[in-house]
Amino acid sequence: MITFSLVDIILLGVLAVFFFSVFLFSRSGNDLAPSNPVAYLASHPGGRASRGKRRLAVCAGDSLTRGAVSVDYVAVLEKRLGDWDFSNAGVNADLAFNLGERIGDIVALDPDAVTILVGTNDVNATFGFQAAFGYIAAKRLPEAPGPLFFRECLTGIVRTLKRSTQAKIALFSMPPIGEDPGHYAYIRTEDYAEIVKEISVEEGVDYLPLRERLCAYIESLPMSLPPPLGFRSFGRAQLDAGRAQRHFGKSLDQISASNRFRLLVDGIHMNSHGAAIAAELAEGFLKSL
């Protein structure tokens, strides 16, 4: 009979988290938007000259921008602003560090404007050892995620864009995690949103208060409404949402309603209402240029 010590059990658990994280993130990370920067540059090899009078906006970030498991606010912008070209530089599960690693692809486009919505995964990675280790392993982070690391990475992204392009830059604050104003996950996004706001002031770029708009709506809702899905169920809800889309043809808004959310789908990603607010903020920024 084979017996395992406590150390063996812990090691096996860590390895299980590692391989599951690599599998999950590698699958999601390969799902790039058709208009991702590399693809856009390949279709416009002449760079800025090939665009003529059309201006280019790059929307950069994580799955909230990619728009596959979150309602696609970039697609909303494309419909509203027909005189702009858009490149969707959202990659599922990315942290600010990962966006910084691929900022060269965005610089190569010589865009007129860049919006950045990143930080949700930076916050997610702080919810315990298992979450941190999963992100470190799967996203190849050089250090443990935390507020200082996030600040350094996002500041580096902004400074690279300022130094290497003439693009106007706008930073979104990230949505809350969950819709329970009293939960620590919801509150922690406020701390990270404050970092985004501080960077926008320090670097002289625009700030798009997405979190503030979403939270104001959530906190205006009657207390008598049924409570939304709890934080401990968010991971399962994300897996269930993918299954409901692929196998049962459910829309993200239908999944959102089944989880009793008003702006989110699974506690992380945005439904049509949330995405419309993101699009409205970005539209106002682009129209001001």
N, C-alpha and C positions, 0 to 999 in steps of 0.2 A: 504493500500500500504506500502510495506517495504522499508525503506530508509536506506542508508549506509553512515556513516561519512567517511572522508578521512582516518582516522586511521583504520576503518574497511576494507576499500578497500586495504590499504597497507598490513594489516595483512592477508587478503585473498590471496593477491598476493604472499606473503612470504610462506604461507602454500602450495599454488599451486606449487611453485618452489621446496619446500621440498619434497612433495609426488612424483612429477615427477622425481626428482633427485634420490630418493630412488628406484623408479621403474626401471629407466633406468640403474643405476649403479648396482643394485642387479642382474638384468638380465645379464648384460655383465660380472660381476664379477664371475658368476657361470660357465662361459665358460672356463674351464681350459684345458690346453694342455694334451693329453694322456700321455706325458712323464713328467708331472709335478713332483716336488720332492717327494710328498707323494706317488704317483703311482710308481715312479721309485724305491723308497726304498722298497715298498711292493713287487716288482718283483725281487729285489736283497736283500733279507733279511740278507744275510751274509756280507753286506757292501762292503768295499774295497776288501776283500778276494774273494767275489763272482764275481768280475769283472776280475779276473786273471790279465793278462798283459794289458788289455784295460784301457785307461785313461778316466776319466769322466770330461766333461766340463758342467757347469751349466750356462745357459744364462738367466739372471734375468732382470726383468723390468716390463713394462706396456704392452699396446696393440701392440706397435711396435714390441715387442719381442714375444708376444703370437701368432701373425701371423694369426688371423682370419679375421680381418678387415683391416689389413696391410699385404703386401706380406711377407711370412714367411722366413726370412733370416736364421733362425735356421735350417730349412729343407734344405736350400742350403748348409749350413755347413755340415750337415749329409751326403749329397751326395759327397761332396768334400773330407771329412776327414773320410774315412771308418775305420780307426784304432782308432777312438775316439767314446765314448758313449756321448750322449747329453741328458740333462734334461732341458726342457723348463719351466722356472719359471717366465713366463710373465703372468700378470693378468690385464685384461682390466680396464682402468680408475684409476689404482693405482698411488699414489704419492710416493715420497721417504719414507715418514712416514709409509705407508702401507707395502712397501717392507721390511722396518726394523722390522715391527711387525711379519713377517713370515720368518725372516732370520734363525730362528732355524731349519726350514725344510731343508734349504740349507746346514747348518752346519752338520746336521745329515747324509748327503750323503758322507761326507768326500771327497769333489771333488778335482781334481788336478788343475782345473782352473775355474774361475768365471768371466764372463763378465757382466757388468751392464749398461743398457741403461734405464735411468729413468730421469724424470724432465719435460717432456712435459706437464703433467697434473699439475705439480707445477706452471708452467708458465700460463697455461690456467686459473687456479684458481685466478690469479691476475687481470683478465680482468673484474673488476666491482664487485659490491656487490652481484648481482644475482649469478655470477659464484662462488664466494667465499663461499656463503652460501650453494649452492648446493653441493659443495665438502665437506664442513665441516659436513653437515648433512648426506650425503650418505656414505662418507668414514670415518666418526667418527674421525675427526681430533681434537686434543686437543687444537689447536689454529689456528688463521687465517694464511693461507699460505702466504709465503713471502720468500725472498732470504735467510735471516738468518735461518729460520726454515728448508729450503731445505738444506743449508750447514750443519747444525747440524745433520739432519737425515742421509744424505749421508755419512758424516764422521763417524757416529756411525756404519753404515753398514760395511764400510771398516775396521774399527777397530775390530769389532766383528769377521769378517772373518779372519783377521790377527791373532787375539788372539786364535781363536778356530779351525782353520784349517791350513793346509800347502799349501793351494791353491794359485796359482799365480792369481793376480787380475788385470783386465783391466776395465777402465771406458770410456764409449762412451760419447762424447758430443751429446746432443740431436739435431735432425733435426730442421731447421727453421720452424716456423709456417707460412704457406703461402709461396709464391714465389715472393713477391713484396719486393725488398730490401729496399724500402723507407718506408714501413709500420711499425708502432710501435710494432706489434706482432712479426714480423720477427726480428726486432732489439732486442726485449727483450730476445729472446732466446740466443742472443750473451752474454748478461749479465750472464745468468745462465750457459752457456757453459764455461765461464771464471771461475765460481765457481768450476765446475767439474775439470777443468785443474789445478786450485790451489790446490784442495784436492789431486789430483794425485801426485803432486810434494811434498806436505807436508807429505803424507803418504807413499811415495815411491812405488807407483803402476803405472802400464802402463796407458797411455792415448791414446784413439783411436779417432782421429779428424773427426768424422762423419759430424758434422755440417759444419766444414771448407771445407770438400770435396764437400758436396752438394751445399754450397753457392758459392764456386768457379765456379762450373758448371753453376748454375743459373745466376750468374753475368757475365758469358762469352757469354750468349745468345744474339743474335741481338735484339736491341730495337724495331725493326720492327715487331717482332712476336706478335700475338694477346695476349692481357693481360690475365693472369690466373684469375680464379674465385676470387672475392673479399672477404675480411675477414668476413664481415657481413653475408655471405652466407655459411660459413663453417659448422655451426650447422645443417642447413637444408641439406647440402651436405652429411653429415655423415649419417643422417637418410635415405636419398635417396639412398645412396650407399648400405646400408643394404637391402633395398627393391629391388634394381636392381639385387643384388646377389641372393636373395632368390626366387624372383618371375619371373625374366626375364633371369636368368642364365648368367648375364654379368660378365666378369672378372674384377678384380680390375684395370687392365691396360686399359680396355675399359672405365671404369668409369673415370679414371684419364684423358684420352684423351678428354672425353666429357666435363670435367671441365677445359681443356686447361692447365693442369699441366704437367711438364716434369719429376718430381721426386716424387711427392706426389699424393695421390688419391683424397683427399677431403680437402686439406689444412693442414692436421695433419698426416695422415698415409702414408706409403711409397708404391710406385708402384714397379714393378720388377727392374727398373733401380736403384732406391734408395736403395732397399733391397740388390741388388748385391754389392753396395758399402759398406754397413754395413757388409755383409758376407766376402768381401775381406779384410776388416780391421781386423775382428775377426780371419780369417784364418791366416793372417800374424802373429798375436799374438800367436796363438796356435802352429803354426809351429816353432816358435822361442823357445818353451819350451823344 
